[in-house]
């Protein structure tokens, strides 16, 4: 299995919704954090529910280390046309969802408009 | 205390099952601590006349702009409001702004920070513990939420969506404050559009604007 980023590559992990559906919350969070700490960008074919996201943040906080991990950046694609208000956006499951999660020092400036989500990924050299 | 009774007359009518722990949540730098301090101060009878207001504003305005100034959940117990001879008591819990990342190097960049790298690392450790604690509290130990937003900023963020989602799933009553209405870029309507199912109260915690409407909404939603 790849060790993550080297000087020239950024590794993306796409995780299908059918796999996510089979995973318990703790397992999902562990998978995400393990990958992100290996400097991978994780793309979920779904959105975590609020409880899962809050637990992801809680787990992230416990694993932040000043030497090599300062946290995550997370952004979910939202369908702006069909939902109004923040709660409706979270609960609307009619359209495919997508979530991008990466190391906070690499995944920058995630923006989205109606149909396109863009993210800037900085490719930092591995520390020797 | 007579001044306080007059100010809050008719607003605080708590039933027997009034929430005990009211969490003040919101993004970093939205004014949570300023609001908490004002609520606590006003509960002791301060505020209202010009001199008191000036002193309050000076104290509220001295909040640090160093990141993660509030690093742990700070519970102000037994905040008591007297109304028509009856006392209403709340525990007000000021929480750190929820973030997904904490970098100790942010602290050393600020002129106001006079510590060294070790102090910055310790501060960041406290901040991570505080955010983790705030998330745990939100999922179990909070009876009501005052969600404080900076009305000059876009409310449609991942974190706001997540926190409000937890509040909904926990079936916790909440009041949303659109803070910093004294600032030029304030846009309260944008916040009302983001939270159509909640009372959105425009306030300035720093200058004490519209506190009466806030207290009224708190009594209606948490009573």
Interface residues (C-beta under 8 A of the other chain):
Chain A: X49 X50 X51 X53 X54 X55 X57 X58 X60 X61 X62 X64 X66 X70 X71 X72 X73 X74 X75 X76 X78 X84 X85 X86 X87 X89 X90 X91 X104 X105
Chain B: X98 X99 X100 X101 X102 X103 X104 X121 X124 X128 X129 X131 X132 X135 X136 X138 X139 X155 X156 X158 X160 X161 X162 X163 X164 X165 X166 X168 X169 X193 X194 X195 X196 X197
